């Protein structure tokens, strides 16, 4: 009788641990499926006529959402390779979509969509086309445009500078860089004027630090007759870069020309930022990690974080027991990069053995 009772208790205990494990697997499956790129507030409108077809409007929204995603994660040199992706293929990459808003106003139909794309399928498509995507990281930066008239030894820095005035007049939804222009400050202007002969070597950080931002771009337009030399000083995440470019036939009195030029310049800055956050999807590093499963909330949070890390191609529970979940993780990068990324998310590992143990 005692043996039967003891056996019964063991069965109850086994069922309890099995239940906890099923919960863990449920959460894991939920978050693996949640690995998506979300494109929100895709807006479309069309006249409401007899041949009105709502599905066709939604299909146009899918194409628009896909284009917006590509513009945000692919450098401009590779975007042309993705111009002719058929609608059916775009639909196959959609994880979920929802109609956020729809309305009729003066016989015009308006719709706003949220569309989520499966990251793994998107990355597979880009890899087949030999395109390295970038993490779509938004970044606030200080942008300081300066026009230097070398003939007259004059500087235009604020409202008298057409680049400054028009820079934020056209902002795209897929832009990753959010440009913050400096406020008109006589002290800053006098400081730049004082160093007009040495702007190439001038340290602009003393101006930038007023805005509590570490990242900045200073673009200096050296104007000399019809030729303009553009010097851009870029500082992203403590990495500094200088770009020089010759510009021909640009008229600083033409808003149309300046707007076109600003668009081209913004694309070059976006490409540079993307290059700093590139994902090498051809590198698929398999990692095995062990995590204590005694706290389901922590397990839940870990899997949520793993799902949100773009460099993690995939992850799943490989095996488990009553103490630990063993995860297989496919990572687009080196072991050191994985450790760095996880440390930034407040996770550390003991890495002496084949199976890394989360502390």
N, C-alpha and C positions, 0 to 999 in steps of 0.2 A: 504493500500500500504506500509506504514511504517512497519507494522507487517511482511509482506511478505519479505521485504528487510532485516529486522532484522533476520528473520528466515533463510534467505539465507546465511547471514554472519555467523550465528552459524553453519550452515552445512559446510561451507568452513573451519571454524576453527576446526570442528570435523574431517573433512577429513585430515586436516594438521596434527593433533595430531595422527590420525590413521596411517598416512604415517610414522611418526617418530617412532611409536611403531613397525610397521612392520619391519623397518630398524633395530631396536634393537633386535627383534626376529630373524631376518636374521643373524645378527652378532653372537647372542647367539648360534644358531644352528650350525653355521660354526665352532665355537670354541669347542663346545661339541664334534663334530665329529673329531676335531683336537687333542683330547686327545689320543696321541699315543706314543709308544716306537719306536724310529727310529734307525734302524741298517743300517749303511751306508758302502759302499765299500766292499760288500761281493764278493770275487774273486773266480772264478772257471775256470778250463781249462780242455779240453778233446781232444783227437785225432779226426780229422775230417775224418769219414769213411762213407761208403755207408749207414749204418743204423743210421746215425747221427740224433738225435731228440732233437731239441732245447728246447722243453717243459720239457723233462726229466732233462736237465741241470738246467733249472730254478727251477724245483721242488727240486733238490738237494740244490740250493741256498736258498730256503725257509727253508729247514731243518737246514742248516748251520746258517742262520740268527736267527732262533728260539733258537738253541743251544747257540749261542753267547749271546742272550738276557738273557737266563736262567742263564748262567755262571755269568752274571753281576748283577743280582738282587736276586739270590737264594744262600744261603750258601751251601757249599760243601756237608754237611750231608744230604741235601734234594734233591740234583741234580739227584741222582739215581732214584727217584720217577718219574722223567719226561723223562726218557730215551726212553720209548716206546710209545710216543704220535704219533698216526697215521698221515700220510701226510694230509689226508682230514681235520682232526681237526686243524692241523697247518694252513692250507689254510683258514679255517673259521675264524681264529683270525687275518688275515691280513687285514688291512684297505686299504693300497695302496702299490704298488711297481713300480719301474721304472728301466729300463736298462740304467745305467749311461754310460757304454762303452762296445763295443764288437768289436773284431777284429780277423783276421786269420793271423797267422805267422807260416810259415813252416809246414802247414797242422795241426796246433793246433788252436782250437777255444778258445778264451779267452772272458770272460764276467764278468762285474762288476755290481752288483745290489744294489739298495737302497730299503729296505723293512721296512714298518711301521706296527706295531701291535697295535690292539685296547687294550688300557690299561684296560678297564673295563672287557673285556672278559678274558684277561690274569689273572687279579686279581681273577676273579670268578673261573677259573681253579685251581689256587694255593690254594684258600680257600677250595675248594672241596677236595683237597689232604692234607689239614691241614698243609699248608706251608705258613709261613709269609714272604712275599717278602721284599726287602729293596729298598730304593730310590737309583738309580744308580748315585750317586754323585762322580764325579772325585775329586781327592785330590792330591796336590803336597806335598810331605813330604821329609824331610832330613833322609837319612838312613846311619847310622854309624856302620859298622861291625868291631869288634875288636877281634882278636885272642890272648889269653893270655896263654902262655906256663908256667904253674906253676912250672914245674920242673926246667926250666932254667931261670925263672923270666924274660921272654921276651915278648914284645908286637909287633904284626903286625897289622898295621892299614890302610895302603894305598896300593901301587902297589905290595908290598911284601905279601899282604893278598889275597889269592885265592878267598875268598868270595867277596871281594871288586872288584877284577878284572873281575869276571864272573857274578856279580849280574844282570847287565842290558843287558846281551848278548841275553837273550830270553824274549821278551816282547809280551804278548798276547793282542789282540784288546779289549778283554772284561775286562782287568785289570782296576780297578778303582783307584788304587794307583800308582802315578807316582813318582818313587824314584829318588831323587837327591843326588848323592854321594858327600861328601865333597872333596874339592881340597886338594892336598898334602900340608900340612902346618906344618913346623917344630915346630912352637910354640904350635900348638894343640897336636902334637905327644909328645912333652916334658911334656906338662901339664898332659896328660893321664899317661905317664910313671911315673911321680912324684906321681900319686895317684894310682899306680898299686895295692897296698894293700887295697885300699878302693873304688874300682870301683863300688861296689854294692850301695854305698851311695853317690857316686860322682854326682854332679849336672852338667849335660851336656848342660844345656841351655846356658851357657857362650860360648860354641862352636857353638851351633845351631843359636844363635841370629845373627851371622855374615851373615847368608843367608836370613835374613828377612822373615823367615817362622816360624810359631808357632808350627807346627806339626812335630813330629819326631819319629823315632824308633832307639834305640841304642841296637844292639845285641852283647852281649859279650860271646865269646866261651872260657870257662875255660877248657884248655886241660891238662889232667893229665893221663899219660900212655894211656890206650886204652879207657878210659871213658872221655866223654866230657859233661860238664854242660853248657847249654845255658840259659843265662839270658837276657830277652828282656824287655827294658824299653820303654813303648809306651805312647806317649802324643798326643791325638787328641782333638782338641777344648777345651783345658784346662782340659781335663779329663785324669788322669794318671793311668796307669796300669802296673803291673810287672808280667811277665810270666817266670816260671822256667821249664826247661825240661832237662831230661837226654837223651843223645844220645850215642848209642853203635855202635862200628865198623864203624866209618867213617874215610876214608883215605883222609887227606888234600892234598895228592899228586896225587889224581885221579880226573881228570876233570869230568869224567862221573858221579862219585859218588857225587861230589859237585854240579853239575848241577841238579841232581835228588833231592838232599837235598834242594837246593835253590827253586825249584818248590814247594816242600812240605811246606817250610817255607813261601813262598809268599801266598799260599792258606790260611794258618792259619792267616796271617795278613789281607788278603782280608775278611775272615770270621769275624774277629774282627771288621773291619770297617763297614761291612754290619750289624752286630749286633747293632751298634750304630745308624743306620739309618733304623731300622726295621719299617714296616708298619703293624699294626694290622688290617687286613681287616675284621676281625669278629666284630670290633667296627664300627658301622655306625651311627654316631651322626647327626640327622637332625637339621639344623639351618635355620632360616629365617632372611634375611637381607634386608634392604631397602636402595636403592641408587637413588639419584636424577638423572633424565634422561634428564636434560637440555643440557648436553654436550655429544654428541655422541662419540667424540674422547676418552673421559675418560671412557665411558661405554665400548667402543671397547677394550681399554687397560686393563680394569678390567677383562673382560671376557677372554682375552688372558692370563693374569696372572693366573686366576683361572684354566684355562686349563692346565697350565704348572706346577701346584702344585700337586705332586704325592699323597699327603695325601687327596686330594679332589677326592672322588669317583665319584661324579656326581653333576651337578648343572643345573638349568633351571629357566626361568622366570615363577613364580607362578601366579602373576597377576600384573596389572599395571594401572596407571591413567595418567593424563597429567603432573604430577610432579615426580612420583617415579616408579621405577621398583622394584618389590618385588621378591627376589630370594629364592628358596629352594636350600640348599647346603647339600650334604651328605658328612660328614667328617670322615676319619678314625683316630679318636683320641678324646681328651678331649676338652671342650670349651677353657680352658686355652692354650692348644697347638694351637688351631685355631687362637686365638688372637695373640700368639707369631709368628706363621708363617706369618700371614697377616701383622703384624707390621714390620717384616723383609722385606716385600714387600711394605712398606710405606703406609699401610692402617690402620686406627684406627676406632673403633666403640663405639657408646654409647650403653651400654648393660643392661640398667635398665629394659627395657620392654621385652616382648616375641620376638618382632621384633627388631633386632639390627639395629641401624641406622648408616650408614657409614658417618663419618665426612668429 
